[in-house]
Amino acid sequence: MNEKFKKYLIPLILFVVSYSIYSVNLDQQGIYIDEVFHHGFSIMYYDSIKNGDILNPCITGIGECTMIDLDCAGEVQWLASGGIFKGIFVGVGDELFSDAERVYYADQEPCRPIHNNQIIRGENTPTKDELGAGRFFSPVFAGFTVILAFQIGSLMFNRFVGIIFSTTLITSSLFMLHARILTSEIYVGFFMLLSIYLLLKAYSEKEKLSVKYLILSAIVFAMGLNTKILTIEIFPLLIFIIFIGRSGNFSFRKLYKFFTKRALAASILFTLITIAITIGTFPFYYPDPLGQLIVQFEGSQTHGPINNSFSPNSIMPAIFTFSATILPTIDTYYYLFDSENIPYSAEIGHTFSTIPLAFLFFVGFVFIIQKIKHHKLSKTEFLAGVWFTTLFIFCSLITDSYNVSRYFFPLMFPIMLIMAYGMWRLCENIKSDLIKVGFVCLTTIAHTITYLIFWKMIYFEPETIWKLPWDINLRESLSEPIVLGISIIFSLVLLTICIIRIRASKIYQKN
């Protein structure tokens, strides 16, 4: 009993802490611009399913939709507004906690009433009560996602990495934004991490594959696809997990050894189950599965920020992605040196990172490169690299602007995992527990305050209409003296630890 308590204690603490942070004053946070659409379409899905009208034209898009004017709401918005699972949870929240008369705000005139962070409230936007009710399950799923981060970090490396991964996630700006609103991303993040966790769990330490966990992972992955089609971006990682497992070392020279009949059969089974569950759990596909799938992909390709403006050989999308998720580059350049010619794609430059997250990510990345160089790369280190690289490439291919924060959201998970890994590798040879604890505390404080310095804006400005992306970024945060001061202190401490580590490594090699 005591062992079971210890097993569940950390996940319980993580959930309570994260849920407490995310659930406070949900109805007092300003409206995120796309919540108008997500609220309208979610309620529409929920009402249709509740009434047993699963082939309603508003779900399938085939025929005349009488609940929402799709000409006003926009076909792409209809396709991209969260799917059936998110719709059900938003609908249940609204059903339980809102007494407002049913209004499908997504099609109210004017069609898109809020822009440029204007402080406007009208009858064409959900009330604070409706938003608070519809947001009810977002903190719940966010709390479960934090637990999954801990479990993944623990499975891939150890409990230290799991704790750092999960605690870093709790107060990451982009994650906290979506944990408090009713858009799709927090549900997508949950399904992504759960499918990864189940597939890692499918392999025992002896690399024996559990078909049960494989099937469960495929089912969850399909639920993610039905929430947002861009969940497909983790498919390469899932296939890599199936082929190489998670225990032991990885060798590029012996890559061919992983391509076994067993792995091939497992990957085919995973793919077939995913397709079957994707189609089977979303009435949208029922009239014409293949045709509807094509419609959905075409809709996502024509949606605003998809990258069409750069040549295939251009490096600019990659720079935008790096700048948005790791460390400000392109926006800082224009801000400091060429403020008169800032392009639209960079004028709202945001970096959804912190100094500790960025610097320790680089540390972790260097450690992985060193392991590759010395042919000592573990399978989990390889998988962490694959997770980051594939998502980074995916983001670079589809984005050309900072005005797409939701597309950067999944990339933050592997960045934080590698950051946690880097911190572990940096601390593992520090003999003093006091120094270790002190460094962890300093890192946590420096990371947390970067975002929570804006706590009044987050929790107590219900009339604010947030534009894309959220009006909080690293550059703006560093203008606050306390954030800048703590970040400088952290950077100096990190530099000192790195120098000591490098010198110790050189002495060891000489001896």
VEXKOLVEX-981394 format. One line per 5 residues: number of its first residue (from 1); their letters; for each residue x, y, z of C-alpha. Coordinates in steps of 0.05 Angstrom, whole numbers, padded with zeros to 5 digits. Layout:
residues N
NUM) a) X Y Z ~ ...
***
This chain:
residues 511
1) mnekf) 00000 00000 00000 ~ 00057 00047 00018 ~ 00092 00032 -00048 ~ 00028 00046 -00087 ~ 00021 00112 -00050
6) kkyli) 00092 00132 -00069 ~ 00079 00112 -00141 ~ 00019 00158 -00147 ~ 00042 00214 -00100 ~ 00083 00254 -00151
11) plilf) 00030 00250 -00207 ~ -00023 00271 -00156 ~ 00018 00331 -00134 ~ 00032 00351 -00206 ~ -00042 00348 -00223
16) vvsys) -00064 00387 -00162 ~ -00012 00441 -00172 ~ -00024 00448 -00248 ~ -00099 00446 -00242 ~ -00098 00499 -00187
21) iysvn) -00057 00545 -00231 ~ -00099 00535 -00294 ~ -00169 00535 -00265 ~ -00169 00600 -00226 ~ -00218 00652 -00253
26) ldqqg) -00230 00618 -00319 ~ -00287 00667 -00334 ~ -00242 00726 -00318 ~ -00190 00713 -00372 ~ -00199 00753 -00436
31) iyide) -00226 00718 -00497 ~ -00177 00687 -00546 ~ -00195 00708 -00616 ~ -00211 00638 -00642 ~ -00254 00619 -00583
36) vfhhg) -00314 00649 -00619 ~ -00309 00595 -00671 ~ -00288 00539 -00625 ~ -00346 00553 -00578 ~ -00397 00556 -00635
41) fsimy) -00374 00493 -00670 ~ -00364 00454 -00605 ~ -00435 00469 -00583 ~ -00460 00450 -00652 ~ -00425 00383 -00649
46) ydsik) -00449 00370 -00578 ~ -00522 00387 -00593 ~ -00522 00343 -00655 ~ -00492 00283 -00620 ~ -00538 00293 -00559
51) ngdil) -00599 00293 -00605 ~ -00574 00231 -00642 ~ -00567 00270 -00707 ~ -00497 00245 -00723 ~ -00505 00256 -00798
56) npcit) -00526 00328 -00790 ~ -00500 00369 -00850 ~ -00466 00415 -00798 ~ -00421 00356 -00780 ~ -00411 00325 -00849
61) gigec) -00411 00389 -00889 ~ -00454 00353 -00940 ~ -00522 00388 -00949 ~ -00549 00452 -00918 ~ -00529 00467 -00846
66) tmidl) -00585 00503 -00809 ~ -00549 00512 -00743 ~ -00490 00553 -00768 ~ -00482 00595 -00831 ~ -00418 00565 -00858
71) dcage) -00412 00622 -00909 ~ -00403 00669 -00850 ~ -00364 00623 -00804 ~ -00319 00598 -00859 ~ -00310 00527 -00886
76) vqwla) -00239 00523 -00861 ~ -00260 00544 -00791 ~ -00313 00489 -00793 ~ -00260 00438 -00811 ~ -00208 00462 -00761
81) sggif) -00249 00475 -00699 ~ -00233 00416 -00656 ~ -00271 00356 -00679 ~ -00319 00312 -00642 ~ -00282 00297 -00577
86) kgifv) -00266 00369 -00559 ~ -00336 00389 -00579 ~ -00366 00338 -00531 ~ -00324 00363 -00471 ~ -00337 00436 -00486
91) gvgde) -00411 00420 -00494 ~ -00414 00381 -00428 ~ -00380 00440 -00392 ~ -00430 00488 -00423 ~ -00488 00442 -00405
96) lfsda) -00467 00436 -00333 ~ -00444 00506 -00316 ~ -00478 00555 -00362 ~ -00551 00577 -00360 ~ -00545 00621 -00421
101) ervyy) -00592 00613 -00480 ~ -00561 00571 -00535 ~ -00526 00616 -00586 ~ -00479 00592 -00641 ~ -00433 00651 -00640
106) adqep) -00389 00627 -00697 ~ -00438 00654 -00749 ~ -00461 00718 -00716 ~ -00454 00783 -00755 ~ -00404 00812 -00765
111) crpih) -00372 00747 -00783 ~ -00304 00760 -00750 ~ -00317 00814 -00698 ~ -00251 00817 -00661 ~ -00183 00839 -00687
116) nnqii) -00119 00873 -00664 ~ -00133 00864 -00590 ~ -00191 00913 -00591 ~ -00229 00916 -00526 ~ -00298 00903 -00554
121) rgent) -00355 00863 -00526 ~ -00419 00852 -00563 ~ -00475 00803 -00571 ~ -00434 00767 -00625 ~ -00383 00740 -00574
126) ptkde) -00395 00689 -00518 ~ -00408 00717 -00450 ~ -00358 00709 -00393 ~ -00404 00657 -00362 ~ -00407 00616 -00427
131) lgagr) -00331 00620 -00436 ~ -00318 00598 -00365 ~ -00365 00539 -00373 ~ -00337 00518 -00441 ~ -00266 00522 -00414
136) ffspv) -00282 00477 -00355 ~ -00247 00414 -00380 ~ -00185 00449 -00409 ~ -00149 00453 -00341 ~ -00168 00381 -00328
141) fagft) -00137 00356 -00392 ~ -00077 00402 -00380 ~ -00066 00370 -00312 ~ -00068 00301 -00343 ~ -00019 00324 -00396
146) vilaf) 00030 00347 -00343 ~ 00026 00278 -00311 ~ 00040 00246 -00378 ~ 00102 00290 -00386 ~ 00127 00264 -00320
151) qigsl) 00113 00192 -00341 ~ 00147 00199 -00409 ~ 00208 00233 -00379 ~ 00213 00178 -00327 ~ 00205 00122 -00378
156) mfnrf) 00255 00150 -00427 ~ 00307 00171 -00377 ~ 00293 00175 -00302 ~ 00248 00207 -00250 ~ 00292 00270 -00246
161) vgiif) 00281 00283 -00320 ~ 00206 00268 -00312 ~ 00199 00318 -00256 ~ 00237 00373 -00292 ~ 00199 00360 -00357
166) sttli) 00131 00364 -00322 ~ 00146 00423 -00277 ~ 00175 00463 -00335 ~ 00112 00448 -00374 ~ 00066 00474 -00319
171) tsslf) 00086 00547 -00326 ~ 00106 00549 -00400 ~ 00070 00607 -00432 ~ 00041 00573 -00493 ~ 00018 00513 -00453
176) mlhar) -00014 00555 -00399 ~ -00051 00596 -00451 ~ -00085 00536 -00481 ~ -00097 00505 -00412 ~ -00144 00562 -00397
181) iltse) -00183 00568 -00462 ~ -00229 00523 -00502 ~ -00189 00515 -00567 ~ -00164 00447 -00591 ~ -00091 00449 -00573
186) iyvgf) -00094 00425 -00501 ~ -00135 00365 -00523 ~ -00086 00352 -00580 ~ -00027 00356 -00532 ~ -00061 00306 -00485
191) fmlls) -00075 00256 -00541 ~ -00005 00264 -00570 ~ 00031 00251 -00504 ~ -00016 00194 -00485 ~ -00005 00158 -00551
196) iylll) 00071 00167 -00543 ~ 00069 00143 -00471 ~ 00027 00081 -00487 ~ 00074 00062 -00544 ~ 00135 00070 -00500
201) kayse) 00098 00029 -00448 ~ 00086 -00025 -00501 ~ 00159 -00043 -00497 ~ 00185 -00077 -00435 ~ 00257 -00071 -00412
206) kekls) 00270 -00135 -00450 ~ 00242 -00103 -00513 ~ 00182 -00149 -00515 ~ 00124 -00114 -00550 ~ 00055 -00112 -00517
211) vkyli) 00001 -00114 -00570 ~ -00049 -00087 -00519 ~ -00011 -00022 -00509 ~ 00002 -00017 -00584 ~ -00073 -00019 -00599
216) lsaiv) -00089 00030 -00543 ~ -00036 00078 -00571 ~ -00066 00073 -00641 ~ -00136 00088 -00613 ~ -00112 00149 -00575
221) famgl) -00073 00173 -00636 ~ -00136 00168 -00678 ~ -00174 00209 -00626 ~ -00120 00262 -00633 ~ -00128 00262 -00708
226) ntkil) -00203 00272 -00699 ~ -00188 00331 -00654 ~ -00139 00363 -00703 ~ -00111 00332 -00767 ~ -00042 00362 -00752
231) tieif) -00034 00309 -00698 ~ -00005 00270 -00757 ~ 00061 00305 -00744 ~ 00080 00256 -00689 ~ 00067 00196 -00734
236) pllif) 00142 00190 -00753 ~ 00161 00188 -00680 ~ 00110 00134 -00665 ~ 00136 00091 -00723 ~ 00207 00100 -00698
241) iifig) 00186 00076 -00629 ~ 00154 00014 -00659 ~ 00216 -00003 -00699 ~ 00271 00011 -00648 ~ 00238 00003 -00579
246) rsgnf) 00264 00042 -00519 ~ 00316 00000 -00483 ~ 00390 -00006 -00498 ~ 00436 00032 -00546 ~ 00422 00058 -00615
251) sfrkl) 00471 00051 -00673 ~ 00466 00086 -00740 ~ 00514 00034 -00768 ~ 00467 -00022 -00748 ~ 00403 00013 -00767
256) ykfft) 00383 -00044 -00813 ~ 00377 -00091 -00753 ~ 00315 -00053 -00729 ~ 00276 -00067 -00793 ~ 00249 -00134 -00772
261) krala) 00186 -00170 -00795 ~ 00157 -00162 -00726 ~ 00167 -00086 -00727 ~ 00139 -00081 -00797 ~ 00077 -00121 -00778
266) asilf) 00067 -00079 -00715 ~ 00072 -00013 -00754 ~ 00022 -00038 -00805 ~ -00026 -00060 -00749 ~ -00017 00008 -00715
271) tliti) -00032 00045 -00780 ~ -00094 00003 -00797 ~ -00123 00011 -00728 ~ -00111 00086 -00731 ~ -00147 00092 -00797
276) aitig) -00206 00049 -00774 ~ -00215 00087 -00708 ~ -00206 00155 -00741 ~ -00263 00140 -00790 ~ -00305 00101 -00740
281) tfpfy) -00307 00154 -00685 ~ -00322 00216 -00727 ~ -00389 00219 -00765 ~ -00357 00270 -00811 ~ -00326 00212 -00849
286) ypdpl) -00388 00168 -00854 ~ -00418 00191 -00920 ~ -00352 00186 -00959 ~ -00290 00168 -00918 ~ -00238 00180 -00973
291) gqliv) -00271 00241 -01002 ~ -00281 00273 -00934 ~ -00208 00260 -00916 ~ -00186 00296 -00979 ~ -00233 00354 -00962
296) qfegs) -00201 00359 -00893 ~ -00130 00359 -00919 ~ -00147 00410 -00973 ~ -00180 00454 -00921 ~ -00119 00452 -00876
301) qthgp) -00072 00468 -00934 ~ -00111 00531 -00952 ~ -00115 00556 -00881 ~ -00081 00624 -00874 ~ -00011 00614 -00846
306) innsf) 00008 00553 -00886 ~ 00075 00569 -00917 ~ 00069 00588 -00990 ~ 00111 00651 -00991 ~ 00181 00622 -00985
311) spnsi) 00220 00583 -01037 ~ 00234 00510 -01022 ~ 00307 00528 -01009 ~ 00292 00586 -00962 ~ 00317 00582 -00891
316) mpaif) 00270 00635 -00866 ~ 00214 00589 -00841 ~ 00265 00550 -00800 ~ 00290 00615 -00770 ~ 00219 00635 -00753
321) tfsat) 00207 00568 -00720 ~ 00272 00571 -00681 ~ 00258 00643 -00660 ~ 00187 00627 -00637 ~ 00202 00565 -00597
326) ilpti) 00274 00569 -00572 ~ 00308 00637 -00573 ~ 00289 00704 -00607 ~ 00330 00716 -00669 ~ 00294 00746 -00729
331) dtyyy) 00248 00793 -00690 ~ 00306 00816 -00646 ~ 00348 00831 -00707 ~ 00295 00877 -00736 ~ 00278 00906 -00668
336) lfdse) 00351 00926 -00655 ~ 00380 00940 -00724 ~ 00326 00950 -00776 ~ 00263 00974 -00740 ~ 00241 01015 -00801
341) nipys) 00234 00954 -00845 ~ 00203 00901 -00800 ~ 00163 00853 -00845 ~ 00092 00836 -00824 ~ 00111 00764 -00808
346) aeigh) 00162 00788 -00757 ~ 00131 00852 -00729 ~ 00094 00814 -00674 ~ 00155 00772 -00657 ~ 00142 00724 -00601
351) tfsti) 00186 00672 -00567 ~ 00148 00622 -00525 ~ 00209 00603 -00486 ~ 00249 00627 -00426 ~ 00323 00637 -00414
356) plafl) 00329 00572 -00372 ~ 00289 00532 -00424 ~ 00330 00558 -00482 ~ 00399 00551 -00451 ~ 00387 00483 -00420
361) ffvgf) 00358 00458 -00486 ~ 00424 00476 -00519 ~ 00460 00438 -00463 ~ 00417 00377 -00474 ~ 00426 00381 -00550
366) vfiiq) 00502 00385 -00542 ~ 00502 00323 -00497 ~ 00462 00284 -00550 ~ 00511 00306 -00605 ~ 00569 00283 -00561
371) kikhh) 00536 00215 -00550 ~ 00528 00208 -00626 ~ 00601 00228 -00636 ~ 00626 00176 -00587 ~ 00577 00122 -00611
376) klskt) 00543 00117 -00543 ~ 00474 00142 -00562 ~ 00417 00107 -00526 ~ 00351 00092 -00560 ~ 00313 00142 -00517
381) eflag) 00364 00197 -00533 ~ 00354 00181 -00606 ~ 00278 00184 -00598 ~ 00282 00251 -00563 ~ 00323 00277 -00622
386) vwftt) 00274 00248 -00672 ~ 00215 00279 -00635 ~ 00247 00348 -00637 ~ 00275 00344 -00708 ~ 00212 00318 -00742
391) lfifc) 00167 00369 -00708 ~ 00216 00425 -00722 ~ 00218 00407 -00796 ~ 00143 00401 -00797 ~ 00133 00470 -00766
396) slitd) 00184 00500 -00814 ~ 00147 00471 -00874 ~ 00078 00498 -00855 ~ 00092 00565 -00821 ~ 00120 00631 -00846
401) synvs) 00100 00677 -00789 ~ 00095 00686 -00714 ~ 00020 00692 -00725 ~ 00011 00616 -00717 ~ 00025 00602 -00644
406) ryffp) -00020 00541 -00643 ~ 00026 00507 -00694 ~ 00086 00516 -00649 ~ 00049 00485 -00590 ~ 00069 00411 -00601
411) lmfpi) 00142 00429 -00613 ~ 00148 00455 -00542 ~ 00142 00384 -00514 ~ 00207 00355 -00542 ~ 00243 00422 -00529
416) mlima) 00225 00416 -00455 ~ 00243 00342 -00454 ~ 00312 00356 -00482 ~ 00319 00414 -00433 ~ 00303 00367 -00375
421) ygmwr) 00352 00316 -00402 ~ 00406 00370 -00408 ~ 00394 00391 -00336 ~ 00400 00319 -00312 ~ 00465 00307 -00349
426) lceni) 00493 00373 -00323 ~ 00475 00357 -00251 ~ 00491 00283 -00249 ~ 00564 00293 -00228 ~ 00551 00349 -00179
431) ksdli) 00567 00317 -00111 ~ 00535 00370 -00067 ~ 00460 00359 -00059 ~ 00454 00431 -00035 ~ 00482 00458 -00101
436) kvgfv) 00436 00411 -00141 ~ 00374 00433 -00103 ~ 00394 00505 -00107 ~ 00405 00502 -00182 ~ 00339 00467 -00193
441) cltti) 00303 00519 -00151 ~ 00337 00577 -00187 ~ 00319 00546 -00255 ~ 00247 00537 -00234 ~ 00241 00608 -00208
446) ahtit) 00274 00639 -00269 ~ 00229 00599 -00316 ~ 00165 00610 -00278 ~ 00172 00685 -00266 ~ 00184 00698 -00340
451) ylifw) 00111 00685 -00353 ~ 00075 00694 -00287 ~ 00101 00766 -00282 ~ 00039 00779 -00325 ~ -00009 00746 -00275
456) kmiyf) -00056 00806 -00270 ~ -00064 00806 -00346 ~ -00078 00732 -00346 ~ -00127 00724 -00289 ~ -00161 00791 -00282
461) epeti) -00173 00825 -00349 ~ -00237 00793 -00376 ~ -00251 00849 -00426 ~ -00185 00838 -00463 ~ -00189 00805 -00531
466) wklpw) -00125 00767 -00544 ~ -00098 00768 -00614 ~ -00054 00715 -00648 ~ -00007 00700 -00616 ~ -00015 00717 -00543
471) dinlr) 00012 00786 -00523 ~ 00065 00757 -00477 ~ 00135 00740 -00502 ~ 00206 00732 -00478 ~ 00230 00800 -00504
476) eslse) 00174 00837 -00468 ~ 00184 00796 -00405 ~ 00259 00812 -00402 ~ 00241 00886 -00400 ~ 00217 00873 -00329
481) pivlg) 00277 00886 -00282 ~ 00262 00826 -00236 ~ 00257 00778 -00295 ~ 00321 00805 -00327 ~ 00358 00803 -00260
486) isiif) 00339 00731 -00244 ~ 00354 00709 -00316 ~ 00424 00740 -00312 ~ 00437 00706 -00245 ~ 00414 00639 -00274
491) slvll) 00458 00649 -00336 ~ 00519 00663 -00294 ~ 00507 00602 -00249 ~ 00495 00558 -00310 ~ 00559 00583 -00343
496) ticii) 00598 00569 -00280 ~ 00571 00498 -00275 ~ 00586 00485 -00349 ~ 00658 00510 -00341 ~ 00669 00466 -00281
501) riras) 00639 00407 -00318 ~ 00683 00418 -00379 ~ 00747 00425 -00337 ~ 00730 00362 -00298 ~ 00718 00324 -00363
506) kiyqk) 00786 00346 -00391 ~ 00822 00325 -00327 ~ 00787 00257 -00330 ~ 00808 00247 -00403 ~ 00881 00263 -00388
511) n) 00883 00213 -00331
***
